[in-house]
Amino acid sequence: MKGFTKTVEDFNCAHCGTVVHGNGYTNHCPECLWSRHVDNNPGDRSATCGGMMQPISVEPDGERFIITHKCEICGKIKRQRTADNDNIDKIIELSNNKSFIFGK
């Protein structure tokens, strides 16, 4: 597996429209927590899918959380640590999501 490629770029969230200022580690919208399937390996921008990645679950990881995303097109599952500027209300809302059944 290829290592991490730091890619600093800003983007408009394709889910909620928020203007996101990237820092090279940003992989999801800090407002709605949605992501986009653009990487095969972190930061490489080589995925051809381009599907929206829905945040489907969150779990504690020390002082932060890990968000699990699932691509709406190809079903790829990716996990990513939260950032300091992520919307804590959305993280709490996601943690209360008991309707998700993994793999469906």
PyRosetta script that sets phi, psi and omega in degrees:
from pyrosetta import init, pose_from_sequence

init()
pose = pose_from_sequence("MKGFTKTVEDFNCAHCGTVVHGNGYTNHCPECLWSRHVDNNPGDRSATCGGMMQPISVEPDGERFIITHKCEICGKIKRQRTADNDNIDKIIELSNNKSFIFGK")
pose.set_psi(1, 133.8)
pose.set_omega(1, 177.9)
pose.set_phi(2, -71.1)
pose.set_psi(2, 149.1)
pose.set_omega(2, -179.0)
pose.set_phi(3, -77.8)
pose.set_psi(3, -176.6)
pose.set_omega(3, -179.0)
pose.set_phi(4, -70.3)
pose.set_psi(4, 137.9)
pose.set_omega(4, 174.3)
pose.set_phi(5, -116.3)
pose.set_psi(5, 115.6)
pose.set_omega(5, 179.7)
pose.set_phi(6, -74.4)
pose.set_psi(6, 118.3)
pose.set_omega(6, -179.2)
pose.set_phi(7, -125.4)
pose.set_psi(7, 108.3)
pose.set_omega(7, -179.9)
pose.set_phi(8, -90.0)
pose.set_psi(8, 117.4)
pose.set_omega(8, 178.3)
pose.set_phi(9, -157.8)
pose.set_psi(9, 147.7)
pose.set_omega(9, 174.3)
pose.set_phi(10, -93.8)
pose.set_psi(10, 156.1)
pose.set_omega(10, 177.6)
pose.set_phi(11, -155.7)
pose.set_psi(11, 159.3)
pose.set_omega(11, 171.0)
pose.set_phi(12, -95.6)
pose.set_psi(12, 127.9)
pose.set_omega(12, 179.7)
pose.set_phi(13, -62.2)
pose.set_psi(13, 125.8)
pose.set_omega(13, -179.6)
pose.set_phi(14, -74.4)
pose.set_psi(14, -11.0)
pose.set_omega(14, 179.2)
pose.set_phi(15, -94.0)
pose.set_psi(15, -50.5)
pose.set_omega(15, -175.0)
pose.set_phi(16, -115.8)
pose.set_psi(16, -9.2)
pose.set_omega(16, 177.4)
pose.set_phi(17, 86.8)
pose.set_psi(17, -1.0)
pose.set_omega(17, 179.4)
pose.set_phi(18, -60.5)
pose.set_psi(18, 138.1)
pose.set_omega(18, 173.8)
pose.set_phi(19, -81.9)
pose.set_psi(19, 118.8)
pose.set_omega(19, -175.9)
pose.set_phi(20, -109.1)
pose.set_psi(20, 127.3)
pose.set_omega(20, 176.6)
pose.set_phi(21, -97.5)
pose.set_psi(21, 107.4)
pose.set_omega(21, -176.1)
pose.set_phi(22, -76.1)
pose.set_psi(22, 156.2)
pose.set_omega(22, 179.1)
pose.set_phi(23, -123.0)
pose.set_psi(23, 9.3)
pose.set_omega(23, -178.1)
pose.set_phi(24, 99.1)
pose.set_psi(24, -14.2)
pose.set_omega(24, 178.2)
pose.set_phi(25, -120.8)
pose.set_psi(25, -5.0)
pose.set_omega(25, -176.6)
pose.set_phi(26, -70.7)
pose.set_psi(26, 125.0)
pose.set_omega(26, 178.1)
pose.set_phi(27, -129.5)
pose.set_psi(27, 1.0)
pose.set_omega(27, 178.2)
pose.set_phi(28, -149.6)
pose.set_psi(28, 164.3)
pose.set_omega(28, 179.2)
pose.set_phi(29, -74.0)
pose.set_psi(29, 126.7)
pose.set_omega(29, -179.2)
pose.set_phi(30, -71.7)
pose.set_psi(30, -15.0)
pose.set_omega(30, -178.9)
pose.set_phi(31, -86.0)
pose.set_psi(31, -53.3)
pose.set_omega(31, -175.9)
pose.set_phi(32, -104.9)
pose.set_psi(32, -10.3)
pose.set_omega(32, 178.2)
pose.set_phi(33, 75.1)
pose.set_psi(33, 1.6)
pose.set_omega(33, 177.9)
pose.set_phi(34, -73.4)
pose.set_psi(34, 156.3)
pose.set_omega(34, 179.8)
pose.set_phi(35, -130.9)
pose.set_psi(35, -176.4)
pose.set_omega(35, 177.1)
pose.set_phi(36, -135.1)
pose.set_psi(36, 140.1)
pose.set_omega(36, -178.4)
pose.set_phi(37, -80.3)
pose.set_psi(37, 86.2)
pose.set_omega(37, -178.5)
pose.set_phi(38, -117.5)
pose.set_psi(38, -13.2)
pose.set_omega(38, -176.5)
pose.set_phi(39, -115.9)
pose.set_psi(39, 141.9)
pose.set_omega(39, 165.2)
pose.set_phi(40, -88.4)
pose.set_psi(40, -43.7)
pose.set_omega(40, 172.2)
pose.set_phi(41, -120.9)
pose.set_psi(41, 146.1)
pose.set_omega(41, -173.1)
pose.set_phi(42, -48.5)
pose.set_psi(42, 120.1)
pose.set_omega(42, 175.3)
pose.set_phi(43, 87.2)
pose.set_psi(43, -4.2)
pose.set_omega(43, -174.0)
pose.set_phi(44, -82.2)
pose.set_psi(44, -15.8)
pose.set_omega(44, 178.8)
pose.set_phi(45, 53.4)
pose.set_psi(45, 33.5)
pose.set_omega(45, -176.3)
pose.set_phi(46, -104.7)
pose.set_psi(46, -0.5)
pose.set_omega(46, 178.6)
pose.set_phi(47, -72.7)
pose.set_psi(47, 137.3)
pose.set_omega(47, 179.6)
pose.set_phi(48, -95.3)
pose.set_psi(48, -8.7)
pose.set_omega(48, -177.2)
pose.set_phi(49, -63.6)
pose.set_psi(49, -59.1)
pose.set_omega(49, 179.4)
pose.set_phi(50, 72.6)
pose.set_psi(50, 8.6)
pose.set_omega(50, -178.0)
pose.set_phi(51, -69.3)
pose.set_psi(51, 159.5)
pose.set_omega(51, 174.9)
pose.set_phi(52, -76.6)
pose.set_psi(52, 137.9)
pose.set_omega(52, -178.7)
pose.set_phi(53, -110.0)
pose.set_psi(53, 109.5)
pose.set_omega(53, -177.3)
pose.set_phi(54, -77.5)
pose.set_psi(54, 133.8)
pose.set_omega(54, 172.3)
pose.set_phi(55, -71.8)
pose.set_psi(55, 121.5)
pose.set_omega(55, -173.8)
pose.set_phi(56, -112.4)
pose.set_psi(56, -20.4)
pose.set_omega(56, 177.3)
pose.set_phi(57, -161.0)
pose.set_psi(57, 164.3)
pose.set_omega(57, 177.9)
pose.set_phi(58, -143.5)
pose.set_psi(58, 145.0)
pose.set_omega(58, 177.8)
pose.set_phi(59, -140.8)
pose.set_psi(59, 150.2)
pose.set_omega(59, 179.9)
pose.set_phi(60, -66.6)
pose.set_psi(60, 147.8)
pose.set_omega(60, 177.1)
pose.set_phi(61, -146.3)
pose.set_psi(61, 78.8)
pose.set_omega(61, -176.4)
pose.set_phi(62, 67.7)
pose.set_psi(62, -123.1)
pose.set_omega(62, -179.8)
pose.set_phi(63, -84.4)
pose.set_psi(63, -7.0)
pose.set_omega(63, -179.7)
pose.set_phi(64, -119.3)
pose.set_psi(64, -166.3)
pose.set_omega(64, 177.3)
pose.set_phi(65, -132.6)
pose.set_psi(65, 162.8)
pose.set_omega(65, 172.1)
pose.set_phi(66, -115.7)
pose.set_psi(66, 125.2)
pose.set_omega(66, 177.6)
pose.set_phi(67, -96.6)
pose.set_psi(67, 133.8)
pose.set_omega(67, 172.7)
pose.set_phi(68, -102.3)
pose.set_psi(68, 127.7)
pose.set_omega(68, 178.6)
pose.set_phi(69, -111.9)
pose.set_psi(69, 147.6)
pose.set_omega(69, 175.3)
pose.set_phi(70, -128.4)
pose.set_psi(70, 127.5)
pose.set_omega(70, 179.8)
pose.set_phi(71, -69.2)
pose.set_psi(71, 130.2)
pose.set_omega(71, -179.6)
pose.set_phi(72, -72.8)
pose.set_psi(72, -16.9)
pose.set_omega(72, -179.3)
pose.set_phi(73, -95.2)
pose.set_psi(73, -56.4)
pose.set_omega(73, -172.8)
pose.set_phi(74, -104.7)
pose.set_psi(74, -9.3)
pose.set_omega(74, 178.0)
pose.set_phi(75, 84.9)
pose.set_psi(75, 1.8)
pose.set_omega(75, 179.6)
pose.set_phi(76, -55.9)
pose.set_psi(76, 136.5)
pose.set_omega(76, 177.4)
pose.set_phi(77, -107.7)
pose.set_psi(77, 130.8)
pose.set_omega(77, 175.8)
pose.set_phi(78, -135.3)
pose.set_psi(78, 148.1)
pose.set_omega(78, 178.1)
pose.set_phi(79, -117.5)
pose.set_psi(79, 143.1)
pose.set_omega(79, -177.9)
pose.set_phi(80, -147.1)
pose.set_psi(80, 137.6)
pose.set_omega(80, 175.2)
pose.set_phi(81, -69.1)
pose.set_psi(81, 147.9)
pose.set_omega(81, 175.2)
pose.set_phi(82, -71.2)
pose.set_psi(82, 161.8)
pose.set_omega(82, 177.4)
pose.set_phi(83, -110.5)
pose.set_psi(83, 163.2)
pose.set_omega(83, -178.4)
pose.set_phi(84, -59.9)
pose.set_psi(84, -29.6)
pose.set_omega(84, -176.9)
pose.set_phi(85, -94.3)
pose.set_psi(85, 8.7)
pose.set_omega(85, 178.2)
pose.set_phi(86, -69.5)
pose.set_psi(86, 145.0)
pose.set_omega(86, -178.4)
pose.set_phi(87, -67.4)
pose.set_psi(87, 107.1)
pose.set_omega(87, -176.2)
pose.set_phi(88, -64.2)
pose.set_psi(88, -31.8)
pose.set_omega(88, 177.7)
pose.set_phi(89, -63.9)
pose.set_psi(89, -38.0)
pose.set_omega(89, 177.5)
pose.set_phi(90, -69.6)
pose.set_psi(90, -35.7)
pose.set_omega(90, 177.2)
pose.set_phi(91, -64.0)
pose.set_psi(91, -44.2)
pose.set_omega(91, 178.9)
pose.set_phi(92, -64.1)
pose.set_psi(92, -44.3)
pose.set_omega(92, 178.0)
pose.set_phi(93, -57.9)
pose.set_psi(93, -44.3)
pose.set_omega(93, 179.5)
pose.set_phi(94, -65.5)
pose.set_psi(94, -36.3)
pose.set_omega(94, 179.9)
pose.set_phi(95, -67.4)
pose.set_psi(95, -21.7)
pose.set_omega(95, 178.5)
pose.set_phi(96, -90.6)
pose.set_psi(96, 0.7)
pose.set_omega(96, -178.3)
pose.set_phi(97, -75.4)
pose.set_psi(97, 96.0)
pose.set_omega(97, -179.6)
pose.set_phi(98, -96.6)
pose.set_psi(98, -4.0)
pose.set_omega(98, -176.7)
pose.set_phi(99, -83.3)
pose.set_psi(99, -14.8)
pose.set_omega(99, -178.4)
pose.set_phi(100, -76.1)
pose.set_psi(100, 129.5)
pose.set_omega(100, 174.1)
pose.set_phi(101, -110.8)
pose.set_psi(101, 116.3)
pose.set_omega(101, -173.8)
pose.set_phi(102, -56.0)
pose.set_psi(102, 132.3)
pose.set_omega(102, 176.6)
pose.set_phi(103, 95.9)
pose.set_psi(103, -6.9)
pose.set_omega(103, 178.6)
pose.set_phi(104, -103.5)
pose.dump_pdb("model.pdb")
